[in-house]
Amino acid sequence: MTDVDWVRLAPSTALPRGTAVNVDIDGEQVALFHSDDGFHALAEACPHMGAPLSQGEIHGGQVKCPWHGWRYDLATGTRQDRRGQPARVYPVAVHDGWLSLGLPRRKEPA
């Protein structure tokens, strides 16, 4: 991906399956998840009212918002329980045993 900057986070073994953590990279808050189908990342703030998605329950490739129970697909960010605004998705990769997160490339000032 050329439109993102990859940030190396931690060894992939640092985040056990079925858990999530909030990652703050230069003020960008990202919820990083390790589900049964791999690693995923969504914006930390739930689109509904800003709840911390990293504190939500992970079930079957979805995260359930800890405040109001809205469910989001971890791979696509789409709302699963009914129509609604999706959660922002970030690319995640494992390179040489390390988790890397893709953040939008910042444009240089002209």
N, C-alpha and C positions, 0 to 999 in steps of 0.2 A: 504494500500500500504506500503510495507516494504522498497522499494527502494527510498523513498522520506522522507524528514523531513517536517512536517507540521508547518507552521508559521501562527500564528493568526494575522490578519491584523486590522480589524475594525468591528463594528456592521454591519450586512448585510443591515441595513436601511441607512447606510452612503453613499451608492452608488445608486442613483436613477436609475430606469429603463431607458434605452436608453442613458446611459452615460458611460464614461470610464475614467480611471485615470492611470497614470504611478506610479508604485511602485518600489522603489529601496531598495533591501534587500541585504546588504553586497556587493554592486556593481552589483548585478544582476538586470537588468532593465526589468520589466514585465508590459505589458499592461493588466489591469483588466477591464473587460466589464460586464455590466448588460444589457442583451438583453431580448426580450420578452420570451425566453425560459430558462432564468436563467443566472447564472454567468459563465464567461469563462475567460481564461487567455492565452495570446500569448506573445512571445518575443516582447519587445517594438520596436525593430528595424525591419522594413520591410526587407525581404530578398533581395529585389531588390537593393535599394540604402540607406537603413538605416533610412528611414522616421519614425517618431514617430507614431506608429499605434494607440496609445491611443488618438491621435488627429484626427483620421479618422472618417468618417460617419458610423453609425451602421444602417443596414437595413436588415430585414429578416434573422437574424442569420449570417450575414456577416459584415465584416468591409472593408471599401474602403480606401485604402492608401491615405493620404492627398496630397502627392506629384504627383503621376502618375496614380492614380485611380485603381491600381491593387486591386482585391477583394479576401479576404480570408474567409473561413468558420471558424466561431468562435469555433466550437466544435472540428474540426479536423485539422485546420490550412491549409487545402488544398487550392490551388489556384482555384478560381471559374470562372474567365473570360477566361482563357486559361491555357494551361499547363505551369508549372513553379515550382520553388522551393517552398515548403510549409513553413509556419511560424511555429516556434516551439510552441508546446502546453504545458501548465502546468496544472496540476489538481487543481481544486477549489472545496471546500466543505463549507457547512454551518453547523457549530456545535454549538448548543445552542444559535443560533441567531448571531453568529460571523462568518465572512468570514475567511477561512483558505486557504492558498496557499501551494501547495506541491512543494518543491524545491528538485532537485536531491541530494541524500545523498552524502556528501563529504567523501571520503575515508580518513581514518586516516593514517598518515605517518607510515611507517614500522619501 
